[in-house]
Amino acid sequence: MYIISLSIDSTMIKINLLAINQSPRLSHLFGTDWLGRDMLLRTLKGLQLSISIGLVTAVLSTILGVLISFAASIHPSIDKLVTWLIDLFLSLPHLVTLILISFVLGGGFKGGCNWLNINTLAIDCPCAASGNHAATGNAICTDV
């Protein structure tokens, strides 16, 4: 489905006021919305965006987690700072963290993408760093 969604361009999801709120049929398998846009095509484009953001944030959080764990292994004082930061992010309830990030970044498409990226980095990056940090016997992240 992701590969199929790459072939959909914005001209295929255009407003068609003659096809407003149609029920599912062969021409529109998921029906149309209040502006006559094909809901199947819009669903596939949303799937593409969600998977793309998920892949980017997973890669970024892994890279940052590895870098943070390497930085912690350089010097004991850096290790204490990294451990404190990991404890800080993991001690906050995830919902509170998400609300704070959402409030700071605002709404809309840009705010939503930034919200997802920072959310994943703030929650997954400390877990990745603590997972790497576990090799020293100090495993922290247990709620993944």
Secondary structure, DSSP 8 states (H G I E B T S, - for coil): -HHHHHT--TTTS---GGGTT----SSSTT-B-TT--BHHHHHHHHHHHHHHHHHHHHHHHHHHHHHHHHHHTT-HHHHHHHHHHHHHHHHS-HHHHHHHHHHHH-SHHHHHHHHHHHHHHHHHHHHHHHHHHGGGT-------
